[in-house]
Amino acid sequence: MKKLFISQPMRGLTNEDILKAREEIRVRAEQLIGEPVELIDSFIEDYPGEINKSIPVWYLGKSIQFLSQADVAYFGGDWRSARGCKIEREVADKYGIKIIED
């Protein structure tokens, strides 16, 4: 069973919308890979620090930590327009993590 990391745009979406899209991506990934996947739970609802302009950097750092555990990274939705997704894509590529793109 492969470990799956999902990268998707989240700005402006509700938690419910994000989680629904993640489940749809998981199903597509299993079909493409041809076996069940273990979804890395990289969705973080709460920021544990002070509210300031570095919040996106904190989330990106956590995402890259989760990405380090992945066998496969799936880039879903309009990921090409999200700066965090583009950085995650570059990291996956440079570190040899298999990539699937919508």
Residue, then its C-alpha position, 0 to 999 in steps of 0.5 A: m500500500k502506497k502512502l499518498f500526499i494530496s496537494q490542493p488549493m485551499r484558499g477561499l474554500t470551506n473545510e467541508d469543500i476541502l475534505k470533499a475534494r480530498e476524498e475525490i482525489r483519493v479515489r482517483a489516485e487509487q484508480l490510477i495507481g491500481e491499489p488502495v492508498e494510505l492517505i497522509d492526513s495533511f489537512i490542518e484546521d488550526y494554526p497553533g501560533e500567533i496570527n501574523k503574515s507568516i501563517p502560510v509559511w508555517y502551513l507550507g513547512k508542515s506540508i513539506q514534513f508530511l510530503s516527506q512521508a509520501d510514496v506518491a504526491y497527487f496535485g489536484g484542482d487548480w494547483r498550478s495557481a497556488r504558490g504552496c502547491k507549486i513549491e510542494r510540486e518542486v520538492a516532490d520532483k527534486y526528491g524523487i517522489k512519484i507525482i500525479e497531476d490533475 
